[in-house]
Amino acid sequence: MLGVATDPLSVLDGERAMDEDRLNMEIRKFLKIVGITSQREIELAIRRAIATGQITGSETLSATMVLTIPAIGLAHQIDGTLGLA
């Protein structure tokens, strides 16, 4: 007989530690805000940089996003590129 895997997010000392559905929804809401505001800030910064001649608009820009949640010791970095042309 196979054992049932225990999800470390849902059980703590035999009791439910949190509402996983609520956690999922809260994470999704946070990430939606992050995505919308980040896109807006990136677009504005790129338009300003083109307008001032800092960039031409044909570059590929390096980008880094850092997610931190100090209370749980989370520091997660995502590196990528943004091709403009």
C-alpha positions in Angstrom: 0.0 0.0 0.0 1.3 3.4 -0.9 1.6 6.1 1.8 -0.1 9.4 1.4 2.3 12.3 0.9 2.0 15.0 3.4 2.1 18.6 2.1 4.4 20.6 4.3 2.4 23.7 3.6 -0.9 22.3 4.9 0.1 20.4 8.1 1.9 21.5 11.1 2.0 19.2 14.2 -1.0 17.3 12.9 -3.1 20.4 12.5 -4.0 22.5 9.5 -1.5 25.4 9.6 -3.2 27.7 7.1 -5.9 28.0 4.5 -4.2 26.9 1.3 -6.9 28.3 -1.0 -6.6 31.7 0.7 -2.8 31.6 0.4 -3.1 30.8 -3.3 -5.6 33.6 -3.9 -3.4 36.1 -1.9 -0.3 35.1 -3.9 -2.2 35.5 -7.2 -3.5 39.0 -6.1 0.0 40.1 -5.1 1.6 38.8 -8.4 -1.1 40.4 -10.4 -0.3 43.8 -8.8 3.4 43.1 -9.3 2.9 42.3 -12.9 0.8 45.2 -13.8 2.8 47.8 -11.9 6.1 46.4 -13.1 5.1 46.4 -16.7 3.9 50.0 -16.4 7.2 51.1 -14.8 9.4 49.3 -17.3 7.5 50.8 -20.2 7.7 54.3 -18.8 11.4 54.0 -18.0 12.2 52.7 -21.5 10.2 55.5 -23.2 12.0 58.1 -21.1 15.4 56.5 -21.9 14.6 56.6 -25.6 13.3 60.2 -25.4 16.5 61.4 -23.7 18.8 59.4 -26.0 20.0 57.1 -23.2 19.1 54.2 -25.5 18.0 53.9 -29.1 15.2 51.4 -28.8 16.9 48.6 -30.6 18.8 47.2 -27.6 18.3 44.1 -25.6 18.2 45.2 -21.9 19.1 43.0 -19.0 16.5 43.0 -16.2 16.5 41.6 -12.7 13.5 41.2 -10.4 14.1 40.4 -6.7 11.2 39.1 -4.5 11.8 39.3 -0.8 9.6 38.3 2.1 11.8 39.0 5.1 9.6 37.4 7.7 10.2 33.9 6.1 13.7 34.5 4.8 12.7 34.5 1.2 15.0 36.2 -1.3 14.4 35.1 -4.9 16.1 36.7 -7.9 14.9 36.4 -11.5 17.2 37.5 -14.3 16.1 38.0 -17.9 16.3 40.2 -20.9 14.0 42.6 -22.7 14.4 42.8 -26.5 13.3 46.1 -27.8 13.4 45.4 -31.5 
